[in-house]
């Protein structure tokens, strides 16, 4: 016991020595010695204020301990003041936010015609919502939303807080001038267009839709085209670039857009749709529609240069390339140039000797499916090209063209007369 008492007295002597000499100006927070310090535990109001700020910001209570430092340095005090000021900004956000929107709405009223002000009633909207906003504004349960009057008087939308209501009225009804109604709540909420039957669960989607009615196209490309949505402009700009970020894993074909690749993947699938007239199997609903248009000779796409009509837009685009003297697609092996990638693919098959289209009857092979179909007529004796003037029929369209010129004296092509004959 005597030994323990001696050790205790030695430790007390060490603590007393340190408290008197070494830790007088040691900061309680950073443990660094400083010349300019503030006492944390004096009776002055400044010391009490420092302790209150520490507790408010960090929920820490500092008590006076005999052998602990009792001062704070200027650097730590500055950091504490910064943290306290930041917390005050967060706490008083809703009150400052309300004042912010009040100023914005006032500027809006000064810059608009009196008719628009009467229609939107901005001042009335702000006056109705501002008085109920306080520093202690919190989100309330859904069941009490109507009781707390957090309902928009213009579109009947229910919001959680008065601050959200102010923001909603300014952004939807003042800045965007949307006067439509909102129905439902949560996942069932729908925004309704005031000019048509369109509705959407997203307010921004409705704003984009309203631009179609108003003719507003705020997103412009350098080529002169304009769009209602920024995403449409982004997708359009990819057409000006040669970069292809999407590649088909089955055939290696490349695309600029993800939706183009997704549409292309239907080519590799099995036929899901059947034609009621000829029972041909098609791989997509759009392909079936285009196929039916061919049956009924519905040709909605017209070339402005030569007057030719086409069933699909892609056929028209490929056709227009023929009118251009510039052949942009070039073979890297021999320098052959063409207008379309399709012709280049066929050309490259000839370089590689790829005759993948084989005849089932005589085992001959061809570069393209078109060549194979023309060859099969040798076995079937089919003559699908009738002369519109006489009863003679031909196996190939070139033979019909020669017949028309030599026998009837008419310089025409099967492409010009095939639709008249089929009718």
C-alpha positions in Angstrom: 0.0 0.0 0.0 2.9 2.4 0.8 4.3 1.7 -2.7 0.9 2.6 -4.3 0.6 5.8 -2.3 4.1 6.8 -3.4 3.2 6.2 -7.1 0.0 8.2 -6.7 1.7 11.2 -5.2 4.4 11.1 -7.9 1.7 11.2 -10.6 -0.1 14.1 -8.9 3.1 16.0 -8.7 3.6 15.5 -12.5 0.1 16.6 -13.3 0.5 19.7 -11.1 3.7 20.6 -12.8 2.2 20.1 -16.3 -0.9 22.1 -15.4 1.2 25.0 -14.1 3.9 25.1 -16.8 3.2 23.0 -19.9 -0.6 23.1 -20.6 -1.3 26.7 -19.7 -1.6 27.8 -23.4 -2.4 24.4 -24.9 -5.6 24.4 -27.0 -8.3 22.0 -25.7 -9.3 21.1 -29.3 -6.1 20.8 -31.4 -3.5 20.3 -28.5 -1.2 22.9 -30.0 0.4 25.7 -28.1 -0.7 29.2 -29.0 -0.1 32.7 -27.9 -3.6 34.1 -28.4 -6.2 31.9 -26.7 -9.7 32.2 -25.2 -10.6 30.7 -21.8 -13.5 28.3 -22.2 -14.6 28.2 -18.6 -14.5 31.8 -17.4 -17.6 33.7 -16.3 -17.6 35.9 -19.3 -20.4 35.8 -21.9 -17.9 35.1 -24.7 -16.8 31.8 -23.0 -20.4 30.7 -22.6 -21.1 31.5 -26.2 -18.2 29.3 -27.4 -19.4 26.4 -25.3 -23.0 26.8 -26.6 -21.8 26.8 -30.2 -19.8 23.6 -29.7 -22.8 21.9 -28.2 -25.2 23.2 -30.9 -23.0 22.2 -33.8 -21.6 18.9 -32.5 -23.7 17.9 -29.4 -20.5 17.8 -27.3 -20.5 19.2 -23.7 -17.0 20.4 -22.6 -16.6 20.3 -18.8 -13.8 21.9 -16.8 -11.2 19.3 -15.7 -8.3 20.2 -13.4 -5.6 18.5 -15.5 -7.1 19.2 -19.0 -6.4 22.3 -21.1 -9.1 25.0 -20.6 -8.4 27.3 -23.5 -9.1 27.4 -27.3 -6.8 28.8 -29.9 -7.9 31.4 -32.5 -7.6 28.9 -35.4 -10.0 26.4 -33.8 -12.3 29.3 -32.8 -12.5 30.5 -36.4 -13.3 26.9 -37.5 -16.0 26.7 -34.9 -17.5 30.0 -36.1 -17.5 28.8 -39.7 -19.3 25.6 -38.8 -21.8 27.5 -36.7 -22.5 29.9 -39.5 -23.0 27.0 -42.0 -25.5 25.4 -39.6 -27.4 28.6 -39.3 -27.7 28.8 -43.1 -29.1 25.3 -43.2 -31.5 25.9 -40.4 -32.8 29.2 -41.8 -33.0 27.9 -45.4 -36.8 27.8 -45.7 -37.3 31.3 -44.5 -34.6 32.7 -46.8 -35.9 30.5 -49.7 -39.4 32.1 -49.3 -37.9 35.6 -49.4 -35.9 34.6 -52.4 -39.0 33.5 -54.4 -40.8 36.6 -53.2 -38.2 38.7 -54.9 -38.2 36.6 -58.0 -41.9 36.8 -58.4 -41.7 40.6 -57.9 -39.2 40.9 -60.7 -41.3 38.7 -62.9 -44.3 41.0 -62.4 -42.3 44.1 -63.4 -41.2 42.5 -66.7 -44.5 41.1 -67.9 -47.7 42.7 -69.4 -50.6 43.4 -67.1 -52.8 40.8 -68.9 -50.4 38.0 -68.0 -50.2 39.2 -64.4 -54.0 39.2 -64.1 -54.1 35.7 -65.6 -51.5 34.1 -63.4 -52.2 36.2 -60.3 -48.6 36.0 -59.0 -49.0 38.4 -56.1 -52.0 36.5 -54.8 -50.1 33.2 -55.0 -47.2 34.5 -53.0 -49.4 36.2 -50.4 -51.3 33.0 -49.8 -48.3 30.9 -49.2 -45.7 33.1 -47.5 -47.4 33.8 -44.1 -47.4 30.1 -43.1 -43.6 29.6 -43.7 -41.4 29.6 -40.6 -38.0 28.5 -39.5 -39.3 25.3 -38.1 -41.2 24.3 -41.2 -41.0 20.5 -41.6 -42.6 17.9 -43.9 -46.0 16.8 -42.7 -47.7 13.4 -43.1 -49.8 12.9 -46.2 -53.0 12.6 -44.3 -52.6 16.2 -43.0 -51.6 17.8 -46.3 -55.1 19.1 -47.1 -55.6 20.3 -43.6 -52.4 22.3 -43.7 -53.5 24.0 -47.0 -50.5 22.7 -49.0 -52.7 22.4 -52.1 -52.2 24.4 -55.3 -55.3 26.5 -56.0 -54.5 26.5 -59.8 -53.9 22.8 -60.6 -55.1 21.2 -57.4 -51.8 19.5 -56.8 -51.0 18.6 -53.1 -47.5 19.2 -51.8 -45.8 18.3 -48.6 -44.7 21.8 -47.3 -45.6 25.4 -47.9 -42.1 26.0 -49.3 -42.7 23.2 -51.9 -46.0 24.9 -52.8 -44.3 28.2 -53.4 -41.6 26.6 -55.6 -44.3 24.6 -57.5 -46.5 27.7 -58.2 -43.5 29.7 -59.4 -41.9 27.1 -61.6 -45.1 25.5 -63.1 -47.6 28.4 -63.3 -45.5 31.6 -63.3 -42.4 30.7 -65.2 -43.7 27.9 -67.4 -47.3 29.3 -67.7 -48.8 25.8 -67.2 -52.5 26.1 -66.3 -53.4 22.4 -66.6 -54.7 20.3 -63.7 -53.0 17.6 -61.7 -54.9 14.5 -60.5 -53.9 11.7 -58.1 -51.1 11.5 -55.6 -47.7 9.7 -55.4 -47.4 7.0 -58.0 -50.9 7.7 -59.4 -50.3 11.4 -60.0 -51.0 12.6 -63.6 -50.3 16.0 -65.2 -53.0 16.8 -67.8 -52.5 19.0 -70.9 -55.0 21.8 -71.0 -55.2 21.6 -74.9 -55.5 17.9 -75.6 -56.1 14.6 -73.9 -52.4 13.9 -73.2 -51.3 13.2 -69.6 -48.1 12.1 -68.0 -46.7 11.3 -64.5 -43.9 13.8 -64.9 -44.2 17.5 -64.9 -41.1 18.1 -67.1 -42.5 15.8 -69.7 -45.7 17.8 -69.8 -43.6 21.0 -70.3 -41.9 19.4 -73.3 -45.3 18.3 -74.6 -46.7 21.9 -74.3 -44.0 23.1 -76.6 -45.6 21.2 -79.4 -48.8 23.3 -78.9 -47.0 26.5 -78.5 -44.5 26.0 -81.4 -41.6 26.6 -79.0 -38.4 24.8 -80.1 -35.7 26.2 -77.8 -32.9 23.7 -78.7 -31.1 24.6 -81.9 -28.4 22.7 -83.9 -25.7 24.4 -85.9 -27.3 23.0 -89.1 -30.5 25.0 -88.6 -32.8 22.4 -87.1 -34.5 23.0 -83.8 -36.1 20.6 -81.2 -38.4 20.7 -78.2 -36.2 18.7 -76.0 -32.5 18.7 -75.2 -32.3 14.9 -75.6 -33.6 15.2 -79.2 -30.9 17.7 -80.0 -28.2 15.4 -78.5 -29.5 12.5 -80.6 -29.6 14.6 -83.7 -26.0 15.9 -83.2 -24.8 12.3 -83.5 -25.9 12.3 -87.1 -23.2 14.9 -87.8 -20.5 12.7 -86.3 -18.8 9.6 -87.8 -18.5 8.0 -84.4 -20.4 4.7 -84.0 -20.6 3.8 -80.3 -23.0 0.8 -80.7 -22.0 -2.5 -82.4 -24.2 -5.5 -83.1 -22.6 -8.5 -81.4 -24.1 -10.9 -84.0 -23.1 -9.3 -87.3 -20.8 -6.5 -86.4 -22.9 -3.7 -87.9 -22.4 -0.4 -86.2 -24.9 2.3 -85.2 -24.8 5.9 -83.8 -27.8 5.5 -81.5 -28.8 2.8 -79.0 -32.4 2.7 -80.3 -31.1 2.0 -83.8 -29.2 -1.0 -82.5 -32.2 -2.2 -80.6 -34.3 -1.9 -83.7 -31.7 -3.7 -85.8 -31.6 -6.7 -83.4 -35.1 -7.7 -84.7 -33.4 -8.7 -87.9 -31.6 -11.6 -86.2 -34.7 -12.9 -84.4 -37.4 -15.2 -85.6 -40.6 -14.0 -87.4 -43.2 -12.9 -84.8 -45.7 -11.4 -87.1 -47.5 -13.1 -90.1 -49.0 -11.4 -93.1 -52.7 -12.4 -93.6 -52.5 -12.2 -97.4 -49.3 -14.1 -98.2 -48.4 -15.6 -94.8 -44.9 -14.2 -94.9 -43.3 -14.1 -91.5 -42.0 -10.6 -90.4 -39.8 -9.8 -87.4 -41.3 -6.6 -86.2 -44.6 -4.7 -86.2 -43.1 -2.0 -88.3 -41.9 -4.5 -90.9 -45.4 -6.0 -91.1 -46.9 -2.5 -91.6 -44.4 -1.7 -94.4 -45.1 -5.2 -95.9 -48.9 -4.5 -96.0 -48.2 -1.1 -97.6 -46.5 -3.0 -100.4 -49.5 -5.2 -100.9 -51.8 -2.2 -101.2 -49.2 -0.1 -103.1 -49.3 2.7 -100.4 -46.2 4.8 -101.1 -46.0 7.8 -98.7 -42.5 8.9 -99.5 -41.8 11.0 -102.6 -38.5 12.0 -104.1 -38.5 15.8 -104.9 -35.9 15.4 -107.6 -37.3 12.7 -109.9 -40.8 12.1 -108.5 -40.2 8.4 -107.6 -42.3 7.2 -104.6 -41.3 4.7 -101.9 -42.9 2.7 -99.1 -40.4 3.5 -96.4 -38.3 6.5 -95.4 -35.1 4.5 -95.6 -35.8 3.6 -99.2 -36.2 7.3 -100.0 -33.0 8.2 -98.2 -31.0 5.6 -100.1 -32.6 6.7 -103.4 -31.7 10.3 -102.8 -28.0 9.3 -102.6 -28.2 8.3 -106.2 -28.9 11.9 -107.3 -25.7 13.1 -105.6 -22.5 13.0 -107.6 -20.4 12.6 -104.5 -19.9 8.9 -103.5 -18.8 9.0 -99.9 -18.5 5.3 -99.2 -15.2 3.9 -100.4 -13.6 0.4 -100.5 -10.3 0.4 -98.6 -8.9 -2.4 -100.8 -9.4 -1.1 -104.4 -10.8 2.4 -104.0 -14.2 1.5 -105.4 -16.8 4.2 -104.4 -20.5 4.0 -104.0 -23.4 5.9 -102.5 -24.5 3.4 -99.8 -23.0 1.0 -97.3 -25.2 -1.8 -98.6 -23.5 -1.7 -102.0 -20.1 -1.6 -100.3 -20.9 -4.7 -98.3 -21.8 -6.6 -101.5 -18.6 -5.3 -103.1 -16.5 -6.6 -100.2 -18.1 -10.0 -100.5 -16.7 -10.2 -104.0 -13.2 -9.4 -102.7 -13.5 -12.1 -100.1 -15.2 -14.6 -102.4 -18.0 -15.0 -99.9 -20.8 -16.7 -101.7 -23.0 -17.6 -98.8 -26.3 -17.7 -100.7 -26.5 -21.3 -102.0 -29.1 -22.9 -104.3 -30.9 -26.0 -102.9 -31.3 -27.6 -106.3 -28.0 -27.4 -108.1 -25.6 -26.3 -105.3 -24.6 -23.1 -107.0 -23.7 -20.2 -104.8 -24.1 -16.4 -105.1 -23.0 -13.2 -103.4 -26.5 -11.8 -102.8 -29.9 -13.2 -102.1 -31.2 -11.3 -105.1 -28.9 -13.2 -107.4 -30.0 -16.4 -105.8 -33.7 -15.6 -106.3 -33.1 -14.8 -110.0 -31.2 -18.1 -110.4 -34.0 -20.1 -108.9 -36.3 -19.2 -111.7 -34.2 -21.4 -113.9 -35.5 -24.4 -111.9 -39.1 -23.2 -111.3 -39.6 -21.8 -114.9 -41.3 -18.8 -113.2 -41.8 -15.7 -115.4 -42.9 -12.9 -113.1 -42.5 -10.0 -115.6 -45.5 -9.7 -118.0 -45.6 -7.3 -120.9 -48.3 -4.7 -120.4 -49.0 -4.5 -124.1 -49.0 -8.2 -125.2 -49.4 -11.5 -123.3 -45.7 -12.4 -123.3 -43.9 -13.0 -120.0 -40.2 -12.9 -119.1 -37.9 -14.4 -116.4 -35.9 -11.2 -115.9 -36.8 -7.6 -115.9 -33.9 -6.8 -118.3 -35.4 -9.1 -120.8 -38.8 -7.3 -120.5 -37.1 -3.9 -121.0 -35.4 -5.2 -124.2 -38.7 -6.6 -125.5 -40.5 -3.3 -124.9 -37.9 -1.3 -126.8 -37.4 -3.8 -129.8 -41.0 -5.0 -130.3 -43.2 -2.1 -129.1 -40.8 0.8 -129.5 -41.3 1.9 -125.9 -38.2 3.0 -124.0 -39.3 2.1 -120.4 -38.2 0.1 -117.4 -40.0 -2.4 -115.2 -39.7 -0.1 -112.3 -42.0 2.4 -114.1 -44.7 0.0 -115.1 -44.8 -2.7 -112.4 -47.4 -1.0 -110.2 -49.8 -0.5 -113.2 -49.5 -4.2 -114.1 -50.1 -5.4 -110.6 -53.3 -3.3 -110.3 
